[in-house]
Amino acid sequence: MVKKIYEKPIINKINAGVPDKSGMATHIKEIPEIEGIPVEEITKEYGSPVFVVSEKIIRETYQDAYRAFSTRYPKVQFAWSYKTNYLDAVCNVYKDLGSWAEVVSMFEYEKAQRNGIKTQNIIFNGPYKSKETLKTAVENGSYIHIDNFDELYNLAEVLQTVDKKAKVAIRINMETGIYPQWDRFGFNYENGEAWTAITLIMKQEKMQLVGLHTHIGTYILLPSAYGVAASKMSNLMLRIKAKYNHVISYIDLGGGFASKNTLKGAYLPGKDTCPTFDQYAEAITNAINNSGIEINDLPTLFLETGRALIDDAGYLIGKVKANKQLANGRKSLVLDVGINNLFTSFWYNHDVYPAHVKSHSLEDITLYGPLCMNIDCLRAAIHFPPMDIDDHIVIVRVGAYNLSQWMQFISYRPNVVMIDTKGKMHLIRRAENLETFTSQEVSIK
Ligand SMILES: *Cc1c(COP(=O)(O)O)cnc(C)c1O
């Protein structure tokens, strides 16, 4: 027998992604207009690139989420996660829908107050709140979610100087089947730390333990993880009732529901893997309803949903600025939209569409931004039709974390426009200019 020649295996990177259940895409959708307004009209008026937020989609998504929970559970309260998108116009739509505010810094707290959120309707989260911050929150009657023992002692110290009781909850981290476990925030459930914090708070005259909080992570695709979290929180609530005859008034399950964006490296598109609000609601409310909590003691269910509520409502319109062939023969486009505008492109393969498809002969290309930085690549590989200079592209599902995490790097941040429910455009944040920056700098000449 002749010995076969050994051939070493080679791994080739598939540039174009993997086929979905219908094979490789041969057609691409076009997005010629947003809420009935042609994209050309939007850039003509507000320049390119430009962010567009749809008020209609914000409202519809919120109503869908609220319906999913309120039809299964009697007491539901959403609190808008400010860091997900803190433009006033956006926050005010949530306020109008009945949302409270969830903040993680004094900046966000001040913004929520300025937007007219009652301080008693503000939830203050985060791993660090200064003593001055804690004092302000106590004086204003806001809910303080304590993150760690040092913060608990700081709050006790602050309370010696304030003639008021603090309304507090503790943030709890726990095993829910989600890895990595976010154990850097809050007190651990399994090792008894959370219970230690509870017993300490129950002994504090001036602290009222009103709630229990957790935020198990973000982009959680597993509704059952929330079921585990909700039953562990319910157990703590029952233990508090048994030991202290004290009834906790709310359980806050934080945010973290997935949006329909596709994570880099995911096998299937996000729109196919993202659970519905009904699935999350089912897992959470079943866990609370099935716990031993008596009907009269049922806590209000707080939700701090961020990305799942706003992602779909945001669009980023840009233009093609160059067609370029790379040295290896690959085609690429240079756009006027960069990763400075689109922070979430670090972890998502954002869906990018042409405003108009001139030909359906799609090619596998790379989309670059305008920055003089090698990392400025919006899509390493995407099937795209031929495009000419100044043709429009539309990036969808950019409502979460871009308008708060966008970077002022190399160029000015662009205009942000909201289209109201009547289809009218409003400028909600002006593009930056040289003055924006020079006004902050101090001359030493
Ligand atoms: C960021 C954050 C949220 C919102 O998270 P999403 O994943 O966007 O839903 C809610 N609660 C807390 C404490 C957060 O830090």
Ligand as a Chemical Component Dictionary entry (heavy atoms), coordinates in Angstrom:
data_LIG
# 
_chem_comp.id                   LIG 
_chem_comp.type                 NON-POLYMER 
_chem_comp.pdbx_formal_charge   0 
_chem_comp.three_letter_code    LIG 
# 
loop_
_chem_comp_atom.comp_id 
_chem_comp_atom.atom_id 
_chem_comp_atom.alt_atom_id 
_chem_comp_atom.type_symbol 
_chem_comp_atom.charge 
_chem_comp_atom.model_Cartn_x 
_chem_comp_atom.model_Cartn_y 
_chem_comp_atom.model_Cartn_z 
_chem_comp_atom.pdbx_ordinal 
LIG C1 C1 C 0 -27.087 49.996 30.914 1  
LIG C2 C2 C 0 -28.080 49.630 31.938 2  
LIG C3 C3 C 0 -29.409 49.384 31.584 3  
LIG C4 C4 C 0 -29.880 49.295 30.152 4  
LIG O1 O1 O 0 -29.339 48.148 29.579 5  
LIG P1 P1 P 0 -29.786 47.579 28.136 6  
LIG O2 O2 O 0 -28.903 46.401 27.961 7  
LIG O3 O3 O 0 -29.514 48.647 27.142 8  
LIG O4 O4 O 0 -31.228 47.222 28.211 9  
LIG C5 C5 C 0 -30.307 49.146 32.612 10 
LIG N1 N1 N 0 -29.923 49.120 33.914 11 
LIG C6 C6 C 0 -28.635 49.340 34.277 12 
LIG C7 C7 C 0 -28.264 49.308 35.708 13 
LIG C8 C8 C 0 -27.669 49.590 33.304 14 
LIG O5 O5 O 0 -26.397 49.774 33.672 15 
# 
loop_
_chem_comp_bond.comp_id 
_chem_comp_bond.atom_id_1 
_chem_comp_bond.atom_id_2 
_chem_comp_bond.value_order 
_chem_comp_bond.pdbx_ordinal 
LIG C1 C2 SING 1  
LIG C2 C3 SING 2  
LIG C2 C8 DOUB 3  
LIG C3 C4 SING 4  
LIG C3 C5 DOUB 5  
LIG C4 O1 SING 6  
LIG O1 P1 SING 7  
LIG P1 O2 DOUB 8  
LIG P1 O3 SING 9  
LIG P1 O4 SING 10 
LIG C5 N1 SING 11 
LIG N1 C6 DOUB 12 
LIG C6 C7 SING 13 
LIG C6 C8 SING 14 
LIG C8 O5 SING 15 
# 
